[in-house]
Amino acid sequence: MRVLKQCVRHGIEIIYHASFADEEALDMPRGPPDKHFVAPGIGILVAMLDHAAPWGITRQQAIEMGYETSWPPRRVAPQDAQARHRVLPGGDYGFRLHAHCQNSRDLEYFVKYVG
């Protein structure tokens, strides 16, 4: 949350993840409505929690690594952020369990989890 606030203060316009953004952090971006963008990167969370078993990471291991803890704020923060600034799909791709050319999944996840 501190990092998000620092990004806004220093003029960073695209902010990825913002996993644990609080109300103050989400309220910070001001100016033209297209000045700040948030890309929550929910695809990697879905991949780690639900699709990583073939690569040796069980759902329980992903939970123990903190991916489930990160999930609820990322699901809620984009919904809250929509009223404040623009929210973009996109995130961490290029891993065996979350390969390039699967980026279109973000659109499905945004509809399913963000609304």
N, C-alpha and C positions, 0 to 999 in steps of 0.2 A: 504494500500500500504506500509506503514511503517512496518507493521507486517511481510509482505512477505520479505522485505529487511532484517529484523532482523533474520528471519528464515534461509535465505541463508547464512548470515554472521556467524551464529552459527552452521552451519552444518546440519540443519534439511533437510531431503531428500524428504519427501512427504509433500506437501503443499495442503491443502484442501481449496476450494473456490477461493481465490485470486480475489475476485469480482471486485475490483477497481484497479487492477494492472496497472501501467503505463509502458511506454516503458523502463524506467530505471530499474524498478523492474523485468520485464520480461527478460531483457538482463543480469541480474545479475548471474543466475545460470551458472557456468562455470565448466569445468573439463570434465570427460568422459561423453558421451551423456546419459548414464543411471544413472548419479549421482543424478539428481533432477527430481522429478515427480510432476505434478500439477493435482489435481483432482477437477474440478470446481464445482461439486455438483449441477448440473442443475436440477436434478429430483425434489428436494424440491420446487424449484421455479415454475416449471410446475404444481406441485401438488397444491401449494397455489393459483396460479392464475387461474387454470382451473378445479380443482377437489375438492375444499374444501367446496363448498356450502352445501353438505349433513351434514357437521359438523358445520354449522353456520357461515362460513366465505365466504362472497360474493367476487366476483372478485374486486368490488370497494373497499371493506375493505382491501383486500390483497394489492391493489395498494396504499391505504392510509397508510398501514404498511411499504411500501417501497419495496415490492417484484418486482414491475415492474421497479423501478429505478435500482434495482440490476440486472435485466434480461439482458439488452443490453450489459453491460460490460462482463457478464459471457458468453454471446453468442460470443462475439468478442475475448475476451482474450484467450480462448482455441485455436482458429484458429491461432492467432499470436504466441501462445506458442508452437505450434506444430513444428515450425521451430527452436525453441531454446532448447527445452527439451521435455521429454515424457509427454503426457497427458493421464490421466487415467479416466475411468468411476468410479462412486461411489459417495456416499454422505450420506445424512441424511435420514435414514430409521428407522422405529420403532415407528412411530406416527400413529394414527388412519387413518389419511388422506394420509399417505405415509408409509404403513406398510412394515414389513419385507416380504420377498418372492416376492417383486415387483422390486427387484434390476435389473432384466433384462430390465426394461424400460430404464435404462440408455443407453443401446446400441441403442435402437430406437431413443432416444433423441440426442445422439451423431451423428447419421446419419442424422437426420432431421435438427438439429440446428447447429451442428459444422461442418459437412461435411465429 
